Amino acid sequence: MLRMAQPIIHHRTAEFREIFKRASENLQYLFQTEQPVLTLTSSGTGAMEAALVNTLSAGDEIIHVNGGKFGERWGNIATAYGVTAHPLAIDWGGAPSVDDALAMLDRHPGAKAFCLTHSETSTGSYTDVRAMAAALRERFDGLIIVDGITAVGAHEMRFDEWGIDIAVTGSQKGLMIPPGLAFIALSERAWKAAETSTLPKFYYNLKKAKKSIATADTPWTPAVTLVIGLDQALEMLRVEGIENVWARHDRLGSSLRAAVRALGLTLFADPPSNAVTSINLPERGDEFYALLKKKYSITAAAGQDHVKGKIFRVSHLGYYDEADMLAVIYAIESALTDVGHPHEQGAGLAAALAVFSGTENPVEVK
Amino acid sequence: MLRMAQPIIHHRTAEFREIFKRASENLQYLFQTEQPVLTLTSSGTGAMEAALVNTLSAGDEIIHVNGGKFGERWGNIATAYGVTAHPLAIDWGGAPSVDDALAMLDRHPGAKAFCLTHSETSTGSYTDVRAMAAALRERFDGLIIVDGITAVGAHEMRFDEWGIDIAVTGSQKGLMIPPGLAFIALSERAWKAAETSTLPKFYYNLKKAKKSIATADTPWTPAVTLVIGLDQALEMLRVEGIENVWARHDRLGSSLRAAVRALGLTLFADPPSNAVTSINLPERGDEFYALLKKKYSITAAAGQDHVKGKIFRVSHLGYYDEADMLAVIYAIESALTDVGHPHEQGAGLAAALAVFSGTENPVEVK
């Protein structure tokens, strides 16, 4: 990523347009869509806001799955704009069932959008967006909106084929570049909704962004150096092949989950995300977590809100490969030994290796 | 700026908080304010939007100076949110007079905000914000809002002392780092207005950002690598001393203006900005401009809208020093020679050197 440190090129030059054009095309490959994927200089939250303010009007209703901090956020954004949010509340760590989702549609027939979280970072749980979108579409004419912030680039997502109406993601997750960019795609149905949406917007006016992208431009000055990094990251993804990228994350997630079980720990989320694994803390959990971070220098995250002190989360998306995962598992084993958690030495590593070699949990793209 | 290419540190770490805390304090020095200066991951336009949506309500009225594309933008943002914008229209290249500004107050006594553009990038003109703020404040209880996007770090700006209520700037201008961050400060009066503002906001909710900055945090994931670059840029500014930075830009702007006049060209803007100089194109202007960019590799900008084909603009803020300015002047002289514009060879360089040596146009911080 040294290219990001080179002298800044101006965004209204042929040189930058060429980079931005290529990156935008590769974003369509990443999202598996023929629709333009718009680049915003913003965190992912801004793209979530853009999804709602460009397609809804004050007084509209939405349904959103609320099983973690990011699912909850859809509701918070809606409420801030005078849109009524009906939460489908599920236990943290779980995923919504199709039946519950359909029951919400029955209860709120006027809902204009159904908002999902593909991989809920706060809990490590995974939602089967393909199945959910297929079931919803049978009887729902509104928008199916997906927060793909930790999922895109880790889990299979086929925007066009699955009938998603809006998907958003951020730069620092599956794309492996620093934070500061967010991406959003809209289906024809969503662009049609944008025609009648009356919620106010200016910076996040996506119709302006769509018009600009036709000439490889953005309405406002973009984060140029991050776009240059994006271009490189997407080229790497393209060379690896998106199916291989998904399979790699499946393999990594499976290996960590197998290791955790072999060490006598339990998983928090079901079904689990392949981008982040949340694990229930063992006895002497605070001490274990502190060791993991300080003695073994593992970038783990604590639980938030009511799972604070109960779980820890390990993220494994982007650059991660098998060796990185073994290093993480070795650190977990070592910290468990330090706090006196009973386990067979090397059991976690052995379980992970079995996954890598295909003798356990055969890896498939779901 | 090689530090920006190093492995990404997570934003919720002690290491990042220390950097962000120091940068935020140095931003207060840059703005000359005791108020917190908030960092947004956004272009400068997003910070302009944040200024209005955090302090106004639908149906409110504002006055804004409209003498270029950026002055016009205040009106466009307001209108998008259902706020009535009264433009004080002035000729492009000019600056508003205090009398005209006061007359606008008389005509629109209900105005809640008066929006200014300190340095209008599209025309290269400068507004005396100190004088304007002093005159407005005598009879205006609303908010004095300043777009400082190309001014902060180039022109003297004393947020607290001058009684400014909101000022915004961006990362890629006076701060010399890549685009992607914007900064905003609010006075006590503006924070009070935020208490009753009902315009919708979520990503740009500044009350959230103010709460976060108290613990050196941001509500949403910031553009971490850009913050690291910001920290370095601000340290450099602090070492140079803000008064010296302003004086350097004054010296550079003065030298270019003296050179332009000595070469028989005329300036477009009056009064002129010290961040960007706009110059009326000579005969064979298209050819001259193309030579400047292609043969002499000068980063000049064309005129926009109705001054397209009439002016060219040279920006000189941030890293610029005397040698850079001489290189620009030499390029202008050479391109003039190429198109057969009559001028004394070396007259521009001589005029600039006279400014540098203090034998002409003694440099003062205004």
Interface residues (C-beta under 8 A of the other chain):
Chain A: M1 L2 M4 A5 I8 H10 H11 T41 S42 S43 G44 T45 G46 E49 N76 I77 A80 Y81 G82 G170 Q172 P178 P179 G180 L199 P200 K201 F202 Y203 Y204 N205 W220 T221 P222 A223 V224 T225 L226 T299
Chain B: M1 L2 M4 A5 I8 H10 H11 T41 S42 S43 G44 T45 G46 E49 N76 I77 A80 Y81 G82 G170 Q172 P178 P179 G180 L199 P200 K201 F202 Y203 Y204 N205 W220 T221 P222 A223 V224 T225 L226 T299
